[in-house]
């Protein structure tokens, strides 16, 4: 064998290795073991033949049968390396550009057919063999192999039929044989799923072809998800459905289903059963999104005092006397009073006035990413933060949210909605779990009806802080070109008028 052929083979293998390493580093493409192994086998065979065989440069020349076998081996291995390299490059190209989602084994089948063609061509070209007799022999041999490899061939043809029908692609989320996961690979015998628990489940192609296939990624990744919740009978269904719809509207990760709003499913032994249906953009995120919805649901129901009933099988007996109930209510009032006493900006109010103000407050909990208020929404309440932190957002260019401030324990917001009924000037969103005291107009006016002096003290306390009231007084001063005290008096009169005092 000419030394040039050996050097060419070694150089080709070296370039293949360099290309594999470059693709790995530059394009994050995994090494192709089949092409590398095929190249290594070619180099080993070429070196062996060069050392131990005396071949002419022409494989069709009159030589011994052994030398012709060497030429056939070399010819076959060269063809195999070329086939595997072309398959690898083509497969990488279509996957990187997301042109097709065809499993690698389909290319391997094509490669095997081409390799058989190369061997037959080599037999005819090198040995001058008449292939008609070989074809008759191969027919009998194929029948014998077919009977012995029936199950294997069944899986092979099942895999081919699945590819032709294409009920799923790689990376689709599916349910096959009771297993839910993402399709990560399919070869000539099995299909492999990656479950949410990071388990790899291999299913024979025959089993997959016979099973019911549920594809969660077709026709698009956008899917409807629904779950059911039972709530106590004491809450009006229309009110509950409104609250459930509000939750779905507030969560940016989902879109409310415009056909099936939250609706009543049935009356159960322990409560009314409701269904929530919403759209998600990728079924792979269904667990994470359901966690968000259920978490926000708890906080929303807690704020509206809507109870999730115990199962009817669980018996909870509690007999509470009127005195015990009164003690519990008194404990809650004292807790709210203690929270108001901690607010430094209310230091000018005496204990009786703080006690009266505490009667107009409600303690509410909000979870991370809950919106306490939304920009532009109507409102008639203010919030005093007792635990946790929140961020203040306004709509900027292209309707993007812009962070303008942070709020933490001891601070307040929404006072102008309480005092004047102004729409919310910003969105306030919880950064972490929060506890707030909420003062609404109805309860506040009831307190003021008993002691109107509280309003003046409350007004002065709000004005002494860097809040919305301060800005409105300053704007009134500048617009009317009047002293600051006159501006304060004007705003105070507007508040009195709004509160009907």
N, C-alpha and C positions, 0 to 999 in steps of 0.2 A: 504494500500500500504506500502510495506517495506520501512523504512527510508533510507536504502542503495540506493534504486532507486532514491529517491528525492535528496540525496546528490550527486549521480553520475550525475544527470541532471544539478544541480547547478554548479558542478565542470566543466562539459563539456562546459556550457555557459561561465564560467569564462575564460577557456582556449581559447575559440573562441574570446572573447574580447581582451585578451592579444595578440593573433596571429594577429588580425586586427590592433592593435596599433603598434606592431612590424613591420608588413609589411609596414605600412604607413611611419614609421620613417626610416626604413632601405632600403626599395626598392621603396619608393614613390608610393605605391599602395593605391588607394582610398579604404575607408571602403566599405564593401558590406552591404548595408542596408537590403537586403532581408534575408541574413543569420542571421544577428544580430536581426532583428525583429522576425524571426522565432524562434530563440533561446530564446528571451525574452518571447514570447507567451508560449513556452513550459514550462519555469520556472514558469510563473504565473499560468498556468493550473495545473502543478504538485503540487504547493503549495496549490492551492484551493482544489484539489482532496484529498491531504493528510489530510487537515483540515476537510473537509466536507463529505468525503466518506470513508467507511470501506471496503477496497478492499483486497482480498486475494492475495497471491503472484502468483497464477496461473490464468491467464485471461480466461482459458477455463473451470474453475471450475463452479459448479452450483451456480449462483448468480442471483440477481435481474437484470431486464432489464436495470435499471438506472446505476448499477455498470458496466454492460457490455458496455453501451454507454460511461461511463468514460474511460474504458480501450481502446475503439476504438478511442476516442479523443486523449488519451495519445499516443497510438500507431501511429496514423496519424501524430501528431505533432513531435514525435521523428523522424519518417521517413522523414518529411519535412525538419527538421533541417539538417539531414545527407545529403539529396539530395542537399540542397542549399549550404552547406559547400563544398561538392565535386565539384559542378558546379563552385563555386567561385574560388577554388584553381586551377582547371583545366583551367578555363578561364584566370586567371592571368598568369599561366605557358605558355600557347600558345601565349599570347600577349607580355609578356616580352621577349620571345625568338623569336618573330616574325615568328612563325610557320604557323599560319593561321590568316586570317582577318575575322572571323565569328562574326556577331553581337550577342550581349548577348541574344536577344530575341529567337534565335534558341535554345540556351541552356535552356531558360525558357520553351519553348514548350516541349522539352524532359523531363524537370523536372516535368511539369504538367502531362505528360503521366505516368511517374513513380509514381507520387503521387496518381493518380487515381488507378493504379495497387495496390499500398499499401493499399488504402481504401478497394478495392474489396477483397484483401487478408485478411484484418482485419475482414471484414464482414463474410467471410467464416471460418476463424480460430476462431474468438471469438463467433460469433453468430451461427456458423454452418449453414449458409444460403446457399440454393441452388441458384446459380447465374443465372441459365437459365431463370427463370421468370423475374429476374431483367434486363437481357439483352433485353428481348422483350419489357419491359416497357421503357427502356432507348432508344430503337429505335424510339418509338412514340414520346418520349420527345425530342429527338434530332431533329426530323423533325420539331416540333413546334419551338424549339429554333433557328433552322437554318433559318426558314422563318422570324422570328422577328429580327434576327441579320445578315441579308443578307449582308449589306454593311460592317459590321465589319468583317465577315468571308471572304468577297471578299478581303479586305485589308490584312487579315492574309495569305490567300493562295497566293495572289500576292507577299507578302513578302517572302514566302517560295519559290515560283518559281524564284524570283530574286536571291535568295541565291543559288539555284540549277544552274541557268544559269551563275551567278557571272559576270555580266557586269562591276562591279566595286567592290572595297574593301574599307574598312575604310581608311581614310586619302588620298584617291584618289581625284584629282581635276576633277570636272565634270560640265557639263551644263545640267540641268534638268528643263524642263518646263520654260525655259527662265531665270533661275537662275543659276549663276555661283558660285561655292564654293567648299569647301572641305567636303567630307562625314565624319561626326563626330559620327553619331550613326544611328542605325536602330532598331526599335522595331516591335512588332506584328502589329502595325497600321500605323506608319509613318516612313519616312526617314528624317533626319535632316542634312542640309547643313550649314556650317559656311562661310559667304561671306567675301569678302575683306574688307567690311565696318564693320566687326565683328557682323553682323546680323545673327541670327539663323533662318533659313527658314525650316519649317516642311511641307513635302509634303506627302499626303496619298500614301501608297504603290500601290494602284490601279492606281493612276495618273502617278506614276513613271513608272509602267509597260506598260502603254499606250503611254507615251511620247517618243520622240526621245532622246536617251542618247548619249552624247558626252563625252568621257573619255579622259582627257588630260594626264593621267598618264599611259596609256597603248599604246603599249606593254611595253614601258619603260618610265621613267620620262623625258628622253631626247627628246626634241621636236624642231621642226622648227618653228621659228617665223618670220613674215614679216610685214613690213609697207611701206607706200608709201610717197614720197615727190616730190613736184613740184619745179623745178629750172628754172632759166631764160633761154630763147632761145639763148642768146648771148654766152653761154658757150658750147664748143664742147662736145658732148655726151661721146666720148671715154675718154676724159680727166676727165669728171665728174665721170664716172664709175670707173676709176682708183683711184680717190680720195675716193670714197665711199668704195671701197674695202680696201684701206689703213686703213680706220677707223675701219672696222671690224677686220682687222688683228692685230691692235694695242690694242684692248680691250680684256683683258684676260678672262672676264666673258663669252665670246661668241666664237663660232667656225664658221668660214665662211663656207657656204654651197658650197661644191665642185662641185655640179651639176648646181645650179642656182646662178651665181655671180650676183652682182647688175646689173640690166638690165633696158632698156627703156620699159615702158608699153604702153604709148600713147602720142600723142600730144594734149595738152589741150589748152583752150583759153588763159590761163594766163602763161603757161610754159610747159616744158617737164616733164612728169610724170615718175619717177624712182621707182623701187622696190628694197628694201634691204631684203635679206633672210639670216638668220643665225640660228645656233643651240644654244639652251640653255639647261642646265642640269636639270632644274626643273621648270615646268609651274607655280608653286607657286611664283617664282621670276620674272615673266615676266614683271610686272610693274616696279620694281626696275631696271631691266636690260635695259628696253626700255628707262628709264630716263637717264641712263648712255650713251646709244648710241645717243640719241637725243641731249643731252648736248654736248657731244664731237663733234657731227656733226656740231653744230652751230659754235664752235671755228674753226673747220677745214675749213668750208666754208668761214668764215670771213677772215681767213689768206690767202685764195686763191681768195678773192674778188668775190666769187660766191654768187649771190643774190637769196633769196627766194622771188618770185614775189608776189605782192598783188593780192587778188582776183579780177577777172575782173569786179565785181560789185562795187569795190571801185575805185573811180576816183581820182587820185592825179595829179594835174596840177602844174608844176613848170617851169617857164621861167627864165633862168639864163644867164645873159650876160657874155661875155668873161672876162670882168673886175672883175665880182663877182667870177667867177671860178678861176681866177688868184689870187684873194685875199684869197680864201679858200686854194689854194695850198701853197701860201706864209705862211699862218697861220700854216699849217701842217709842213712846213720846219722849221719854227721858233720853233715849239714845239720840233721837233727832235733835233735842235741845243741846245735848253735849256736843254734837257736831257743829251747831250754829255758834256755840260759845268759842269754838276753836277758830272761827273766822275773824281775823284781826280787823277787817274793815267794818265789822258790826260791833266794835268795842263800845260805841256810845250808847247802845241800847241796854236798858237794864234787864234783869232776869225775867220780870213779868212780860215785858215787850218781846223778848226772845222766845218766851214760852208761847205767847200768842202767835208769833210768827211760825214757830215749829208746828203748830196745829194746821197751818196752811201748806205744809210741805209733805211730799211723798218721797220715800226712799226707793231708788230704782237702780238696777244693775244693767250694765252694757258689756258685751264681749268684744274682744279684739276685732277691729274692722267694722263694728257696728256704727251706723250714722246716728248721732244723737239728734242732729237737725240737718236739714238740707237747704242749700242756697236757693232762695226764691220761694220757699214753701211758706204757707201761712202758719202763724203760731201765736200763742198767747201765754207762754210760760218761759221761765228762766231756769238755769241750771247752776248749782253750786257743786263743784267737784270736791268730794271728800276722800276719794282714793283713786289712784291711777292717773293716766295722762291721755291727752287727746291732741290732735293736730287740727288746725284751722285752714281750710282750703277754699279758694275761690276759682271761678272759671276764667282762664286766660285765653290767649290766642288759640284758634282751632279747637275751642271747647276743652282744652287740656286743663287739668287741675293744677293749681299753683299753691304751694305751701306758703302761708303768710305768717303763721305764729304757732306756738305750742301752748297748751294749757295743762296745768298740773293741780294737785290738791291745794285748796285754799283759794283758787281762782273761780271766776264765774263767767257766764256768757248768756246771751238771749234776753238780757234785761229790757231791751227796747220793745221786743215782742210782747213782754209782760205788761209794760207800762203804757205802750202806745198802739200795740197791735201791728207794728211794722213787720213786713215779711222778713224772713231770715236773710241776713246779708252775707252769710258764708255757710259752708258745710263744715260741721265739726264731727270728726271721726275718731273713734277710740283707737289708741295705739296699743293698749293692753286692757285687761279687765278693769272696769271702772265701777265706782259707786258714786251716785250723785243724789243731791237733794233737788227735787223739782217743785217749783212754786208756780201754780197756774193762776189765771186771772180770777176764776170763780172763788177759789179758796182764799185768795189774797184779799179780795174785796169784802168777804165775810169778816175777815180779821179787822180790816180798816173800818168797817161799820161800827165796831166796838171801841176802837181807839184810833182816831184819825191822825194822832200825833206820830204813829208808827210810820206813816207814809213820808213825813218830812225827814225823820231820822234815816229812813231807808234811802230816800232820795239823796240826802247829804252823803251817806256812806258810799253809794254808787258813784257819786260825783267826785269823791276824793280818790278814786282809783282810775287807772288808765283804761277805761272801758268805753263802750259805745256812747253812753250818756254824755261823757265829757266831750266827745267829738261833736255830738249834736248841739250841745250848748255853745261850743266854739263856732260852729257853722252859723248858728242863729245870730250870734254876736257880729260876725263878719257880714252876713247878708243884710241884716237890718241896721248895721252900723250903730250899735247901741252898747252900753257898758255890759260887762260880763254878768253883773248882778241882775240887770234887767233881762238879759237873755235867759238866765236861770229861772227867773220868775215866769217868763213866758212859757218855757218848756214845762214848768211845774203845773201851770194852769191847764195846759193841753192834757197832761197826765190825769189830772183831776176830772176833766171832762170825759176822757176815754173810760175812766173807771166808774163814772156815774156817781161821784161822791158829792 
